[in-house]
Amino acid sequence: GTVSEPAQKCCAENIQPFLASILEELMGPVSSGFTEVRSLFDKEVNEIIQDFQKTNDITKLKENVDQLLNLPFDSVKMEPCYLKVNLLHELLQDLKSRFKVYHIDFVIQRTQNFMQELMENAVYTFEQLFSPSRQADSAKVATTIEKVKLRVLK
């Protein structure tokens, strides 16, 4: 009871006025990281489409889709996505001194984990939506892949 009122007053005066600007500042790197995840998924599926259009090989297509399922765990390909979020380190250093924000590395790591989860969900959904179409007419496969990709990206 004795702490509640001073704590609320302190938050209202010293923290709440800055929350919107802090959130906006932090969302820049987070948003660009998630945009990079989206771009990576788009690029990888486009490569699958192009490869299939060149080869028309259903077996190779299956291998490529299986490789896509490993994309969230491919640290080399995911690295550009993770690097976008590393900018949070600099931004959070300022917050650390102003607002006593600690565990900066934890915030960055959790954000990167969410990015990996997003990619896992994207490739899983892609595989689930595309799987029934694998046996379809090979002339329609590239179109189907594109439609599934667009559906996942929505």
URNOR-V945599 format. One record per residue. N is the residue number from 0. PHI is phi in radians with two decimals (* if undefined). OMEGA is omega as a letter, one per 30 degrees, with the letter a starting at -180 (none if undefined). Layout:
BEGIN
n=N phi=PHI omega=OMEGA
n=N phi=PHI omega=OMEGA
END
This chain:
BEGIN
n=0 phi=* omega=a
n=1 phi=-1.32 omega=a
n=2 phi=-1.58 omega=a
n=3 phi=-1.00 omega=a
n=4 phi=-1.12 omega=l
n=5 phi=-1.10 omega=l
n=6 phi=-1.17 omega=l
n=7 phi=-1.11 omega=l
n=8 phi=-1.14 omega=l
n=9 phi=-1.08 omega=l
n=10 phi=-1.09 omega=a
n=11 phi=-1.11 omega=a
n=12 phi=-1.58 omega=a
n=13 phi=-1.88 omega=a
n=14 phi=-2.13 omega=a
n=15 phi=-0.95 omega=l
n=16 phi=-1.09 omega=a
n=17 phi=-1.71 omega=a
n=18 phi=-1.03 omega=a
n=19 phi=-1.11 omega=a
n=20 phi=-1.22 omega=l
n=21 phi=-1.13 omega=a
n=22 phi=-1.06 omega=l
n=23 phi=-1.09 omega=a
n=24 phi=-1.15 omega=a
n=25 phi=-1.28 omega=a
n=26 phi=-1.24 omega=l
n=27 phi=-0.99 omega=l
n=28 phi=-1.12 omega=a
n=29 phi=-1.12 omega=a
n=30 phi=-1.10 omega=l
n=31 phi=-1.18 omega=l
n=32 phi=-1.13 omega=l
n=33 phi=-1.22 omega=l
n=34 phi=-1.13 omega=l
n=35 phi=-1.13 omega=l
n=36 phi=-1.07 omega=l
n=37 phi=-1.06 omega=a
n=38 phi=-1.13 omega=l
n=39 phi=-1.11 omega=l
n=40 phi=-1.05 omega=l
n=41 phi=-1.02 omega=a
n=42 phi=-1.08 omega=a
n=43 phi=-1.13 omega=l
n=44 phi=-1.20 omega=l
n=45 phi=-1.06 omega=l
n=46 phi=-1.13 omega=l
n=47 phi=-1.09 omega=l
n=48 phi=-1.07 omega=a
n=49 phi=-1.08 omega=l
n=50 phi=-1.09 omega=a
n=51 phi=-1.16 omega=a
n=52 phi=-1.13 omega=l
n=53 phi=-1.32 omega=a
n=54 phi=-1.72 omega=a
n=55 phi=0.98 omega=a
n=56 phi=-1.79 omega=a
n=57 phi=-1.13 omega=l
n=58 phi=-1.12 omega=l
n=59 phi=-1.13 omega=l
n=60 phi=-1.07 omega=l
n=61 phi=-1.06 omega=l
n=62 phi=-1.08 omega=a
n=63 phi=-1.13 omega=l
n=64 phi=-1.16 omega=l
n=65 phi=-1.08 omega=l
n=66 phi=-1.14 omega=l
n=67 phi=-1.05 omega=l
n=68 phi=-1.11 omega=l
n=69 phi=-1.57 omega=a
n=70 phi=-0.93 omega=a
n=71 phi=-1.08 omega=a
n=72 phi=-1.79 omega=l
n=73 phi=-1.56 omega=a
n=74 phi=-1.11 omega=l
n=75 phi=-1.18 omega=a
n=76 phi=-1.27 omega=a
n=77 phi=-1.41 omega=a
n=78 phi=-0.93 omega=l
n=79 phi=-1.02 omega=l
n=80 phi=-1.16 omega=a
n=81 phi=-1.16 omega=a
n=82 phi=-1.11 omega=l
n=83 phi=-1.04 omega=a
n=84 phi=-1.38 omega=l
n=85 phi=-1.09 omega=l
n=86 phi=-1.09 omega=l
n=87 phi=-1.05 omega=a
n=88 phi=-0.99 omega=l
n=89 phi=-1.17 omega=a
n=90 phi=-1.13 omega=a
n=91 phi=-1.30 omega=l
n=92 phi=-1.08 omega=l
n=93 phi=-1.13 omega=l
n=94 phi=-1.18 omega=a
n=95 phi=-1.05 omega=a
n=96 phi=-1.31 omega=a
n=97 phi=-1.37 omega=a
n=98 phi=-2.16 omega=l
n=99 phi=1.06 omega=l
n=100 phi=-1.43 omega=l
n=101 phi=-2.01 omega=l
n=102 phi=1.07 omega=a
n=103 phi=-1.05 omega=a
n=104 phi=-1.07 omega=l
n=105 phi=-1.13 omega=l
n=106 phi=-1.08 omega=a
n=107 phi=-1.15 omega=a
n=108 phi=-1.10 omega=l
n=109 phi=-1.11 omega=l
n=110 phi=-1.10 omega=l
n=111 phi=-1.13 omega=l
n=112 phi=-1.10 omega=l
n=113 phi=-1.13 omega=l
n=114 phi=-1.14 omega=l
n=115 phi=-1.12 omega=l
n=116 phi=-1.08 omega=l
n=117 phi=-1.05 omega=l
n=118 phi=-1.16 omega=l
n=119 phi=-1.03 omega=l
n=120 phi=-1.12 omega=a
n=121 phi=-1.13 omega=a
n=122 phi=-1.23 omega=l
n=123 phi=-1.13 omega=l
n=124 phi=-1.09 omega=l
n=125 phi=-1.01 omega=a
n=126 phi=-1.09 omega=a
n=127 phi=-1.17 omega=a
n=128 phi=-1.30 omega=a
n=129 phi=-1.48 omega=a
n=130 phi=-0.87 omega=l
n=131 phi=-1.12 omega=a
n=132 phi=-1.52 omega=a
n=133 phi=-1.03 omega=a
n=134 phi=-1.51 omega=a
n=135 phi=-1.21 omega=l
n=136 phi=-0.96 omega=a
n=137 phi=-1.09 omega=l
n=138 phi=-1.20 omega=a
n=139 phi=-1.70 omega=a
n=140 phi=-1.10 omega=a
n=141 phi=-1.05 omega=l
n=142 phi=-1.14 omega=l
n=143 phi=-1.12 omega=l
n=144 phi=-1.03 omega=a
n=145 phi=-1.07 omega=l
n=146 phi=-1.11 omega=l
n=147 phi=-1.13 omega=l
n=148 phi=-1.02 omega=a
n=149 phi=-1.09 omega=l
n=150 phi=-1.12 omega=l
n=151 phi=-1.16 omega=a
n=152 phi=-1.19 omega=l
n=153 phi=-1.12 omega=none
END
